[in-house]
């Protein structure tokens, strides 16, 4: 029964954006359409385990969601007039009806717009990552509309009250109200795709290493980011940025089984039992990374995937090809001013040239971060910087300074597993 329920949940999440796309394209009302799709998903989650999965699950969902949406629109006279006007202006052959016999008896659904395709997933992602929205709003709306998560699930993942998340999603819907449901023009497409990929990467990072709370890893968010990125790659199979991002996620997620100990304690990369890594995922990610590099000029995601592949291919930490990793980081930081990439390069410098050389890089980054402190993100950078500084100071033999840096990093992070790990390192140096 548990496996069947999981299969139904996967099916619903796969179809959710296609169903929403069909309704938005037909009726043009994103907010009520999204609510209607959520109601249809809830109805399916209740009925399908009991009655069985319909022969055409997508048609069933479209039929039920359309009926719910029609009820909503008809309750408002103005919206009903807009619906009729839009229908009158649309060519009759632009719409197809879902297969007969799907959905509850008496649903009476008629044509719902052209047959939904998986292309609606990408169109929805572009809409959810609209430049008018903040990154937090983009993430929330993406998880809700494209990921099919409920507001409660998204709130739990971000450790905020459900009411707060509901307000965030409502504001995001209002901000995109009236936006035409179509993919961006060719001149805007590259920039908008970059925003989509950035949102997916942010979702993955929050899942892989939670920024706050009692858990290091939030499996639901990490897997959802990978699932959505796979969907984008099916639509854009020759786009190197997409392939590179998927490779990076798969290679990183492959290490998950070895990242925590029996009590949930954090285990750093160089101390992990690599026999626990998912070697099937490593093989897939490595192949994707090679494909991404062959698909065009190496961008940020392709370079990061290549770095991840070098880490994952090393059977032991001491077998890691650090000179090659440093060369890739040199390329990466020349392309992007990303502080995380610069910090990764500092670690690579330390592994190739020694801890003192790495510390010099870290201090230069700390000075830059201090200058940028008014940006509002320096706190997180300082937490990472202090953790790396502490590790390099310990390697250099300066135990007093390392202990101070470990404790500073522990005080700065909101992640409980990270804080416990950093304090244990400091306490060990006390001993």
N, C-alpha and C positions, 0 to 999 in steps of 0.2 A: 504494500500500500504506500509506503514511504517513497519507493522508487517511482511509482506511478504519479504520485503528487509532484515529485521533482520534475518528471518529464512534462507534466502539464504546465508547471511554472515556466520551464524553459520555452515551451511552445508559445505561451502567452506573451512572454517578453520579446520573442522573435517577431510575433505578428503585431505587437502594439503599435510601432511606428507606422507600419503599412496601413493599419486600420485608421489611425489618426490622420495620416496623409490623405486617405480617401475622403474622409469627412471634411477636412479643412479645404481641400480642393473643391469639393462640391458646394459647401455652405459658406465658407469664408469666415467662420467664427472660431478662432483658435481656442479661446477660453472655454466656452460651453462645449465645443467638440472634445477637448481634452478631458473635461469632466465626464462627458458621456462615455468616452472610451474607458475611463477608469471604472465606471459603473458596469460596463460590459465585461471587463476583465474580472471584476469581483463576482459577477453572476456566473461567469464560466468557471471560476475557481470553486464555486459552490456546487454547480450542477454537473460538470464534467466528471468528477470523481465518482459521482453517484450514477449518472446516466450514460457515461461513456463519451469519448471524444467524437464530435461530429465528423462526417466524411470530409467536409470542407470547413475546417475550424476558422479560417479567415473570413469566409462568407458568413458564418454564424456570428462572429464578432461584429462584422460590419452591419449586419441586419439589426442586431440588438442595439448597438451604439447609435445607429441611425434613428431608430425608434425613440430612444431616450433623447436624442438631440432634437428631433422633430417636436417632441412634447415640450421641450424647453423653448424652442423658437415660437411655437404657436401660442405660448402663454404671454407673449409680448407682441402686440399688434404691429409695432414698427419693424421688429425683426422679421415677422411673418411677411410683410410687404417686401422687405429687402430680399428675402429668400425667393419669393415669386418673381421679382424683377431679375435676379441673377439667373434663375432657371429659364426665363423667357429669352434672355440674351445669349444663352449657351446653345450651340448646335445640338440637335437631338442625338446625332450619331457620336457625340463625344462621351456618352455615358453608356455603361453596360450594367445590367442588373446582376446581382450575385446569383449563384445557382439556386434553383427552386428547391424548396423543401428543407432549407437550412434554418436553424433558429427555432424559437418557441412557436407553437401553433398560434395563429392569429396575429403574427407580427406585422403582416401586411406591408413589408418594405418594398419599395420600388427602386428604380435606378439610383445609384449612389455616386455617380461620377465614374470616370474611366476606371478600369480595373486597377486596383492598387498594385504597385510593384515595389521591389526592395529599394528602388531609386528614391522612394519617399523617405527612407531612412536618412539619406544624405541631405535631402531638402529640409527635413525637420532639424537636422543637426545645424545646418546653416542658419535656420530661423532661431534656434535656441541659443546660438552663439553670436547673435546679432551684436554689432559694435555698440549699440545703445545700452547694452547691459553690462553690469560689473562682472568680473570673473566669478564672484560668489553666486550671483544670480544666474549666470550662464551654466554653472555646474548644477545648481538646483533644478533649473528648468530642463536641462538635458537628462538628468536622472529620472525626472518625473515623466516627461513627454516621450523620450526616446528609450530610456531604460525600463519604463513601466513600473518603477518603484512607487510605492505610496508615499504620501507626505510624512507619515509616521516613520517609515523606514529611512527616508532621507534625513529626517531630524535625528533619529538615533545614530545614524552614521556620522553626523556632524556634532553630536553631543549638544544639541540645542533643543529647547522645548518645541513641541509640535506646532503650537500656535505661532511661534517665531518663524519657523520654516514655512508655514502656510502663508504668512504675510509676505515673506520673501518671494515665494513662487507667484503669489497674486500680483505683486508689483511688477515682476518680470513679464507676466502675461499682459498686463496693461501697457507695458513699454513697447511690446511688439504688436499690439492691437492695430489692425489696419495694414500691416506689412503683407505684401503680396506673397502668396505661397508659390515660390519658384526659386530655382537656384540663381545665385548672383550672376551678373553679367561677366563676360570673359575678362574684362579689365579689373574686376574686383575679386575674381574667383580665387586667385592665389592667396591673397591676403585673408580672405574669409576662411579658406581651407586651413591656413596656418592657425587661425583662431580656434577652429574645430579641433585640430590636433593638439593644441595647447591645453584645451579644456579636458580632452580625454587623458592627456598625460598628467594633469593635475589630479584628476579623479584617481588614476592609478597610483600616483605617489601617496595620496592620502590613504589609500587602501594598503599599500605596501608598508609604509611607515607612518602610522597615525601621528598627527602633530600634537594630539592631546588625548587624555583618557587612560584607562587601565590596560588597554590592549595594544600590543605593538603592531599587529597586523589585522586589517579588516578585510576578510576574505571576500565579502560580498562586493565591496567597492572595487577591489583589484580585478576580480573576475569580470565584473560588469564593464570595466574599462577595456579589458581584453576582448570581450564579446563585441562591444561596439566598434572597436578598431578593426576586428575581423570583418564586420559588416561593411565598413568603409572600404577596406581593401578589396572585398568582392566587387565593389562598384568601381574602384580605381586601381586595378591590379598592376598597372604599369607606373604608378606614382611612387617614386623612390622614398619620399617623405613618409608616406603611409606604411609602406613595407618596412622601412627602418624603425618607425615607432612600434609597430607590432613586434618586430624582432627584439627590440629593447625590452618591451614588457615581458615577452615570453622568457627571454634569457634571465631577467631579473627575478621573475616569479618562480623560476625553476629552483632557486635557492631556498625557498620558503621553508621546506621541511627541516632545514638545519639551522634556521635563524634563531630559534628559541630552545631553551632547555626544558626539563620536565616541569618546572614551576613557572614557565613563561618568561624566564630571564633571557635577556638579549645575549646573543653570541655573535661577536664581530666576524667579518668575512674571513680574516686570516686564521681564525680558530675553529671554523666550522668543520664538521665531519662531512666531507664532500661526497662520501658514498651515499649520503641521504639526498643529494640533489636529484632532481627529476631529469634523468639522462635523456628521456624521450623528448622532453621540452627543450633541453640543451641542443639536441640534434636539430629540432625544428627551428629554434631561434638562430642557430648558426647558419643554417641554409637560407633563412630569410635575410640575415645580415649580409651574406654574400650576394644574394639577389638584389638587395637594396643598393649596394655599392655599384652594381652593374647597370642600374636603371637610370643613371645620370650623374651629374656632379654631386659629390658627397656633401650633404647638408648636416645639420646638427644631429638629427635623429639617426642618420646612417653612421656618423662617427661614434655616437654614444653606443649604438648597437655593436659596432666593431670592438669597442673597448670592453663591453659586457661579454662578448664572445671570447675574448682573450682571457678574461677572468675565469669563465666557465669551462674553458678547454683545459686549464691547468689542473692536473690531478692532485697536486699539492700546492699549498700557498707559495712555497719556495720555488716552484716551477713557473710561476707567473712571468710572462714576458714584459717586464716593466719598461725596458727601453722602447719597445714598440707602443706600449700604452702611453708613454710620455710623448712620443712623436704624434700620436693621434690627438692627445690633449692639446699639443701645440697648435695643431690645425684647428681644433674646436674653439680655443679661446681667441684665435685670430678672427674667427667668423662671428663669434657671439660674446657679448660682455657678461654672460650669465655668471653670477657669483659661485653657483654650485660647480660649474665647470672649472672655474679658476681654482677653487678649493681642491677639486679632484686632481688638477694638475700639480698643485703644491704637494700632495701626497705622493704622486708619481715622481716628482723631483727628489723627494726624500728617499724613496726606494732606490733611485738610480744613483744619486749623488751624495746621499747621507742625510741624517736628520737635521743637521745644522743648516744645510742648504734649503731643506724644506721649511724650516722655521723662518728663514729669511723671507720666503715667499708668503708664508702665513702672516707675518708681521706687516708686509706691504698690503696684503688684502685687508687686514684689520684697520690699517690707517684709512684705506679707501672706504671701508664700511662705516667708520666713525664719521667721515666727512659726509656720507650719505644718510646719516642717522635720522635726519628729519623726514625721510621718505616713508617711515612707518614700518619698514621691513627689516631694519637693522637688527632688531632683537633676535630674530631667528638666525640671521647670519652669524651673530656673535656666539650663539649657542653652538653652531657647527664649528665655527672657528676655534672656540675655546676647547672643544672636544678634540679636534685635530692637533691643536697646539699642545694639549696635555699629553697626547700619545707620543708626539715627537720629542717633547721634553723628557718624557720617561725613557725613550730610546736613546736620548743623548746623555742620560745619566743625571739630569737635574731633577731629583725627586721632589724637592721642596716646591719648586715652581710648578712641576707637573701636578702635584697634589692640589695646589691652589687653582690651577686651570680646570682640573676635573670637577672640583666643587663649584666653580663658577658656571661651568656648563650644566651641571646638574640643577643648579638654582634657576637657570634660564629656560630650560625645557619644560613644556607642559605634558610631555609623555612620561607616564609613570614608569614603564619598563626602562626607558632610556635613563631616567633620573636614578633609578636603583642601580643600574649598571655603572654609571659614572661615579656614584658615591662608593660603590664597592671597590672600584679601582683606586679611588683616593684613600679609602681605609686600608687597602692592601699596602700602599706606600707608607702609611703610618706604621704598619707593622715592620 
